[in-house]
Amino acid sequence: MNAVLSAPPACISETGSWCAQVYSVTHNEWLAASAGWLLTKPLKIIMILVIAFLVRYLTKRLIDRVTTLPAAGSGGKIPTLLRPLRERAPDMLGTAVTERRRQRAKTIGSVLKSGSTFLIYGLAFILVLGELGIDLAPIIASAGIVGVALGFGAQNLVKDFLSGMFMMIEDQYGVGDVVDIGEATGTVEAVGLRITTLRDLKGTVWYVRNGEVLRVGNSSQGFAYAVVDVPLSYSADVDKATEVLSGAATKAVESDALSANVLEPPELLGVEQVTPEGILLRLTVKVRPGKQWAVQRKLRGQLLGALEEAGFEPPLGRLLSSMQDKQSGAQRG
């Protein structure tokens, strides 16, 4: 029994092995038998960690390269990451397009960095545990159970992140867009994976969770229509009013104040509605996105002025005059 216990380890006969080299130097059987743990295992673990760190560093540099836009002098350049993706940024945003692209690329890049870090370091952690001889099956099973529990507990947070990610990829809206998301309507100031920030016409800042956005109305994509309803009295000559409005609208859109925002000539659709107060004529103009409200205000003022100059009576003119006549008659009586 003692002879068996005192026998040198069999690995010392393996030429070139750590066990044989340690035994030849130290002539210590325990050190030779433990050479794998004392030298081989630590070196492998260190190598795994170094490789993981280098891969993470190179991946981060690559992501920064394809998502970063120069702070100045970028002009109309698009980050490399966004080139294969569809972009709906309107031209009217001007310099805001650059900030929109930078923020969009930065947000997507942060997701890629987080995902790559989790994947690389997670794989390295599993390899290190394998080198230490730890059974990974219970750990993986436990991690799966914890992941399911966290998924149920943080499902709203996961929903917000997934919705924000798809919104970013599809470019549904971005910085500078005027959007209607149900409870809030205004100009988008910031877009994140979880929260969208927008400011309404009254100056109130709204923070909206992306997972709660069921539908989005974007007024800043492609083009828009400026819709102007012009009221007329029942006694008005509709044909003459149509002629006056067409001429006034054509003249108005050719002015310096509106020509830059108008895409097509105005179109008078005719009688839109008949109300107890009078008749409504509708006129539409195709304009650049986000400019429909300014064009509507300009047109409305000039069209009403043109009707007044042409001698058309306001819709409530007869009603007001008749009421004044009744009041004066009552006072005389």
C-alpha positions, 0 to 999 in steps of 0.5 A, spaced: 500 500 500 505 504 501 509 503 495 502 504 491 502 511 495 509 513 494 509 511 486 511 517 482 505 520 478 504 517 471 504 524 467 512 525 469 513 520 463 509 524 458 515 528 454 514 535 454 508 536 459 508 541 464 508 535 469 514 532 466 517 539 466 515 541 473 518 534 476 524 534 472 526 541 476 523 540 483 523 532 483 516 534 487 511 529 486 505 533 488 507 539 484 508 535 478 501 532 479 498 539 480 502 542 475 495 542 471 492 546 476 497 551 478 500 553 471 495 550 465 489 552 468 490 559 470 494 560 464 488 558 460 483 562 464 488 568 463 488 567 456 480 567 455 479 573 459 485 577 455 481 574 448 474 576 451 477 583 453 480 584 446 474 582 442 470 586 446 474 592 445 475 591 438 467 590 437 466 597 441 471 600 436 467 597 430 460 599 433 463 606 434 466 607 427 459 605 424 455 609 428 459 615 430 458 622 426 463 627 426 461 633 431 462 638 425 463 638 418 458 632 417 454 635 412 449 630 409 453 624 411 449 618 414 452 614 419 454 607 416 450 603 420 444 607 418 445 607 410 442 600 409 436 602 414 430 606 411 430 614 413 424 618 413 427 624 415 424 630 412 428 635 408 425 641 412 428 639 418 435 642 415 440 642 420 436 638 425 437 632 420 444 631 423 442 631 430 436 626 428 441 621 425 446 622 430 441 620 436 438 614 432 445 611 431 447 612 438 441 609 441 442 603 436 449 603 437 448 603 445 444 597 444 449 593 440 454 595 445 450 592 450 448 586 447 456 584 444 458 585 451 453 580 454 455 575 449 462 576 449 463 576 457 458 571 458 461 566 453 468 567 457 465 566 463 462 559 461 469 557 458 472 559 465 467 555 469 469 549 464 476 550 465 475 550 473 471 543 472 464 546 475 458 543 472 454 548 468 448 544 467 445 547 474 447 554 473 444 554 466 438 551 468 438 556 474 439 562 469 433 560 465 429 560 471 431 567 473 431 569 466 423 567 466 422 570 472 425 577 470 421 577 464 415 576 467 416 581 472 419 586 467 415 585 461 413 592 461 420 594 461 422 589 455 416 591 451 418 599 452 425 597 449 423 592 444 418 597 441 423 603 442 428 598 438 423 597 432 421 604 432 429 606 431 430 601 426 424 603 422 425 611 423 417 612 425 419 618 428 425 622 430 428 629 433 424 635 429 418 631 427 411 633 429 407 627 431 400 625 434 401 619 439 394 620 442 395 623 449 400 628 447 401 632 440 407 636 439 415 636 436 419 630 438 425 633 442 429 626 444 428 619 442 430 613 447 429 606 447 424 607 453 422 614 453 420 619 447 420 626 449 416 631 446 413 638 447 406 641 445 404 647 443 403 650 450 410 648 451 409 642 456 414 637 455 411 630 455 415 623 457 411 617 453 413 610 454 415 607 447 411 601 449 404 605 450 404 608 443 399 604 439 399 609 433 403 615 431 401 620 426 407 623 423 406 630 420 413 631 418 414 625 413 413 626 405 408 632 404 402 635 407 396 638 405 394 645 408 386 645 408 382 652 408 375 652 409 372 659 407 365 661 410 360 664 405 353 666 406 347 663 403 346 669 398 353 669 396 354 667 388 358 660 389 361 661 382 364 668 383 366 666 390 370 660 387 373 664 381 375 670 387 378 664 391 382 661 386 385 667 383 387 670 390 390 663 392 394 662 386 397 669 387 398 668 395 402 661 394 406 665 388 408 670 394 415 670 397 412 668 404 409 662 401 412 659 395 418 656 398 413 651 402 408 650 397 409 644 392 403 644 388 398 649 385 392 650 390 386 646 388 379 649 390 374 643 392 368 646 392 362 646 397 364 642 403 359 643 408 352 647 409 351 649 416 346 653 419 350 659 419 352 659 411 356 655 406 363 652 407 368 652 401 374 648 401 381 649 398 387 645 399 394 646 397 400 641 397 406 643 402 412 641 405 411 637 411 410 641 418 409 647 414 401 646 413 399 650 419 403 656 417 400 656 410 393 655 412 394 661 417 397 666 411 392 663 406 386 664 410 387 671 412 388 673 404 382 669 402 378 672 407 381 679 405 380 678 397 372 676 399 371 682 402 374 686 397 370 683 392 364 685 396 362 678 399 358 679 405 360 675 411 356 669 413 352 672 419 352 679 416 344 678 415 343 675 421 346 680 425 343 686 421 336 683 422 337 682 430 340 689 430 333 692 426 329 688 431 332 691 437 332 698 434 324 697 432 323 694 439 326 700 442 322 705 438 316 701 440 
